[in-house]
Amino acid sequence: IVPSEDPHQSEYVALCDKRRVWISGFTGSTGQAIVSKTAAYLVTDSRYWLQARDELDSNWYLIPGGVVDGPKDWIDWLVDRAKDSKVGIDARMISHGKATLLKTQLKHKNSKLIHPPQNFIDLIWKGKPLRSQEPVFIQSLEFTGRKASTKIAEVRVWIQAQPPAAPSYSKATPTLAQMHIGTLITSLSSIAWLLNLRGSDILFNHLFYAYLFISLDRVVLFLDPVKLTDEVGDHLRVLNIERKEYNDVWTFLRRREWGEGKVLISPETSYSVSLMLTHFRYTVTPSFIDNIKAIKNEVEL
């Protein structure tokens, strides 16, 4: 499976993440390429049926998702045809929620989801664009209406309010391992909104590639140093935010550098994150950032 999304489950992605565009020629913002040993398929919704017919060549079959009496989406179409099969996908490019659903449905067809150690498209994509090195910049209070420190404090209150991950029948005092101590935020728009920062990594979307970890006593931003200006560096220091390399998030998760306790993640978080954490170290819950971000202040209105 070659999805449209990037490791942050963005609908609109950077040039270096347009793997589905490269393999299929279809340039719509959403759609899944599914390549078997004998055929290639493109599943997309009604917004793009006409465009896909124009852009796909004779190597591809268009599967209209959501058509009457047809598959509602690519998962529905794939599961209907899977039998005694292995379905491969880069675990970074599918959300925890979708991967869990797909694995459950494939199991009923004696099939399973597998995750190759390397992305096959990256291995064959010659001249693949490099990730943007454009600097991150501050979105001033004039346009945000709320300080980043206030938003971070609100997230910490939410973390503290989460009940421990102990069985409902247990009367024992929760252990440290069952307590929720932080959250990993992977949504690019949520990170940009929360920190009052913007970037230029994705065309027409003022976002930047990063991960953000917030606990009760620590905030860590995983961001490549080339994107950090002196002004943004000062902004992070005032907020008492540590900075690590973008790819260091995987070492951070593997080593469990926050110590004991569980990490809260949203269903939209990349499945590779939950695989790295293992189910003992995370709890899936709806995105708190999305909820508070939806409540606009006077400036945002």
VOGU-3710 file (C-alpha; in Angstrom, 3 decimals, decimal comma):
1> ivpsedphqs> 0,000/0,000/0,000  1,311/3,442/-0,932  -0,722/6,040/1,010  -1,055/9,752/0,343  -0,176/10,681/3,908  3,179/11,542/5,479  4,436/10,310/8,906  2,191/12,920/10,567  -0,965/11,801/8,707  -1,194/15,098/6,815
11> eyvalcdkrr> -3,539/15,300/3,830  -1,343/17,899/2,153  2,291/16,796/2,174  5,740/18,058/1,222  7,221/17,244/-2,194  9,491/14,611/-0,626  6,452/12,775/0,769  4,458/12,567/-2,465  5,179/8,861/-2,876  1,736/8,003/-4,170
21> vwisgftgst> 1,963/10,813/-6,719  5,331/9,525/-7,904  4,259/5,892/-8,314  0,815/6,539/-9,856  0,876/9,953/-11,533  -2,331/10,900/-9,696  -1,896/14,311/-8,038  -5,037/14,584/-5,906  -4,593/15,247/-2,195  -6,119/11,962/-1,092
31> gqaivsktaa> -6,126/8,395/-2,414  -4,377/5,085/-1,814  -2,280/3,223/-4,338  -2,480/-0,548/-3,899  -0,002/-2,619/-5,872  -0,274/-6,397/-6,078  1,920/-8,898/-7,908  -0,247/-8,628/-11,003  -2,055/-5,260/-10,987  -2,100/-1,715/-9,612
41> ylvtdsrywl> -5,137/0,085/-8,192  -5,900/3,627/-7,108  -8,729/4,159/-4,597  -9,988/7,711/-4,153  -13,213/9,504/-3,269  -15,725/11,305/-5,468  -13,821/14,612/-5,419  -11,165/13,069/-7,620  -12,800/10,454/-9,854  -12,617/12,594/-13,000
51> qardeldsnw> -9,113/13,826/-12,244  -7,877/10,300/-11,573  -9,279/9,047/-14,890  -7,312/11,778/-16,661  -4,044/11,253/-14,789  -3,764/7,463/-14,416  -2,211/5,547/-17,307  -3,116/2,092/-18,580  -1,166/0,373/-15,778  -3,733/1,457/-13,209
61> ylipggvvdg> -7,305/0,540/-12,330  -9,385/3,300/-10,727  -11,504/2,177/-7,775  -14,118/4,836/-6,943  -14,431/4,886/-3,148  -17,863/5,701/-1,773  -19,727/4,828/-4,963  -23,244/3,440/-4,525  -23,148/-0,339/-3,974  -19,332/-0,197/-4,013
71> pkdwidwlvd> -16,534/-0,050/-1,423  -16,796/2,844/0,993  -13,018/3,305/1,129  -9,689/1,591/0,394  -9,803/-0,551/3,537  -13,244/-1,874/2,621  -12,067/-2,670/-0,922  -8,822/-4,327/0,201  -10,324/-6,501/2,936  -12,997/-7,734/0,533
81> rakdskvgid> -10,247/-9,168/-1,703  -7,695/-10,307/0,865  -7,388/-14,007/1,533  -4,350/-15,816/2,927  -2,350/-12,687/2,136  0,337/-10,431/3,531  -0,333/-6,723/3,079  2,662/-4,433/3,383  2,676/-0,782/4,404  5,194/1,617/5,936
91> armishgkat> 4,009/1,843/9,556  4,811/5,569/9,592  2,277/6,275/6,857  -0,840/4,849/8,475  -2,541/6,018/11,637  -2,897/3,872/14,726  -6,677/3,887/14,289  -6,653/2,746/10,672  -3,914/0,153/11,233  -5,793/-1,372/14,151
101> llktqlkhkn> -9,000/-1,563/12,107  -7,221/-3,044/9,102  -5,365/-5,656/11,165  -8,589/-6,778/12,827  -10,425/-7,142/9,524  -7,533/-8,871/7,755  -7,289/-11,434/10,542  -10,776/-12,685/9,627  -9,418/-13,372/6,110  -6,400/-15,293/7,401
111> sklihppqnf> -4,285/-12,347/6,269  -2,055/-9,931/8,116  -0,529/-6,484/7,931  3,262/-6,365/7,737  5,706/-3,470/7,907  8,826/-3,681/5,722  11,968/-2,238/7,381  12,402/0,219/4,493  9,928/2,129/2,374  9,944/0,465/-1,061
121> idliwkgkpl> 9,141/3,703/-2,885  12,076/5,483/-1,268  14,367/2,687/-2,445  13,493/3,185/-6,117  12,623/6,907/-6,288  15,564/8,455/-8,110  15,909/12,199/-7,653  13,558/12,245/-4,676  13,276/15,841/-3,384  15,015/16,668/-0,125
131> rsqepvfiqs> 13,049/17,803/2,893  12,711/21,568/3,191  15,272/23,460/5,248  13,235/26,658/5,396  13,359/28,239/8,877  10,524/28,161/11,368  9,115/31,561/12,372  7,025/32,955/15,216  3,326/33,682/14,780  2,873/36,779/16,937
141> leftgrkast> 0,284/37,232/19,658  -1,369/39,776/17,382  -2,603/36,849/15,262  -2,829/33,987/17,798  -4,606/35,736/20,686  -3,127/33,297/23,216  0,371/32,721/24,545  2,004/29,359/23,907  2,741/29,056/27,635  -1,005/29,248/28,375
151> kiaevrvwiq> -1,760/26,491/25,869  0,986/24,232/27,257  -0,349/24,766/30,788  -3,822/23,739/29,613  -2,434/20,533/28,103  -0,732/19,732/31,416  -3,990/20,180/33,310  -5,586/17,723/30,883  -2,766/15,195/31,391  -3,179/15,381/35,171
161> aqppaapsys> -6,913/14,809/34,820  -6,511/11,498/32,975  -7,300/8,470/35,155  -4,624/5,794/35,549  -4,661/2,873/33,131  -5,651/0,376/35,812  -8,339/-2,316/35,454  -11,753/-1,015/36,520  -12,145/-3,894/38,973  -8,816/-3,246/40,703
171> katptlaqmh> -8,895/-1,717/44,198  -5,130/-1,491/44,480  -3,291/1,816/44,383  -2,232/2,493/40,762  1,433/1,920/40,047  3,708/4,513/38,461  3,643/2,463/35,249  -0,153/2,903/35,091  -0,106/6,679/35,506  -0,309/9,006/32,513
181> igtlitslss> 2,688/11,301/32,567  2,668/13,009/29,169  1,478/13,150/25,586  3,194/12,887/22,218  1,773/15,276/19,631  2,444/14,343/16,007  -0,074/16,493/14,112  1,820/19,301/12,387  -1,060/21,756/12,649  -1,447/21,026/16,362
191> iawllnlrgs> 2,252/21,593/17,043  2,285/24,850/15,080  -0,869/26,101/16,844  0,285/25,083/20,317  3,725/26,725/20,087  2,643/29,782/18,060  5,151/28,825/15,372  4,796/28,450/11,618  6,914/27,041/8,786  7,180/26,543/5,054
201> dilfnhlfya> 7,714/22,797/4,652  4,432/22,157/2,801  3,225/24,287/-0,095  0,290/26,537/0,851  0,365/25,207/4,438  2,430/27,171/6,959  3,584/24,081/8,828  6,916/22,474/9,686  8,006/18,903/10,353  8,358/18,214/14,065
211> ylfisldrvv> 7,172/16,097/16,984  6,285/17,490/20,397  6,369/15,715/23,753  4,709/17,372/26,760  4,863/15,986/30,284  4,131/17,594/33,648  7,705/18,818/34,011  9,193/18,728/30,525  8,532/19,829/26,940  10,650/18,434/24,088
221> lfldpvkltd> 10,443/19,651/20,485  11,936/17,331/17,868  13,006/19,728/15,125  15,997/19,802/12,777  18,491/22,481/13,908  18,807/23,971/10,424  15,249/25,270/10,802  15,982/27,049/14,073  16,632/30,818/13,963  18,004/32,824/16,904
231> evgdhlrvln> 14,578/34,354/17,432  12,839/30,977/17,553  15,603/29,612/19,794  14,915/32,439/22,266  11,177/31,726/21,995  11,763/28,076/22,960  14,083/28,995/25,839  11,501/31,362/27,319  9,000/28,491/27,188  11,584/26,135/28,729
241> ierkeyndvw> 11,338/23,795/25,743  14,155/21,362/25,003  15,064/20,746/21,367  16,244/17,471/19,874  16,854/16,346/16,296  13,702/15,477/14,348  14,601/11,785/14,021  15,688/11,516/17,663  12,026/10,995/18,547  12,490/7,276/17,839
251> tflrrrewge> 15,403/6,969/20,260  13,428/8,980/22,809  10,488/6,584/22,539  12,592/3,424/22,467  14,588/4,399/25,569  11,501/5,669/27,373  13,379/8,810/28,324  10,424/10,216/30,302  10,834/7,421/32,872  7,916/5,450/34,281
261> gkvlispets> 4,359/5,992/33,120  2,167/5,918/30,039  2,063/8,320/27,115  -1,239/9,596/25,710  -1,573/9,471/21,925  -4,452/10,194/19,550  -5,905/7,652/17,083  -4,391/9,739/14,267  -0,852/9,146/15,560  1,383/7,167/13,233
271> ysvslmlthf> 1,181/3,423/13,866  4,969/3,292/14,027  4,795/5,296/17,258  2,550/2,790/18,996  4,684/-0,081/17,701  7,759/1,576/19,177  6,068/2,235/22,507  4,396/-1,212/22,745  0,893/-1,367/24,201  2,183/-1,285/27,785
281> rytvtpsfid> 3,408/2,302/27,399  0,591/4,219/25,707  -3,110/4,968/25,902  -5,153/6,037/22,874  -7,529/8,925/23,463  -9,174/11,594/21,263  -6,924/14,557/20,534  -7,243/17,162/23,264  -5,384/19,687/21,098  -7,963/19,373/18,328
291> nikaikneve> -10,722/20,104/20,843  -9,202/23,246/22,343  -7,938/24,411/18,947  -11,526/24,354/17,669  -12,625/26,871/20,310  -11,581/30,150/18,708  -10,652/33,238/20,722  -11,648/36,748/19,675  -8,436/37,317/17,727  -8,810/34,043/15,782
301> l> -12,425/34,851/14,976
//
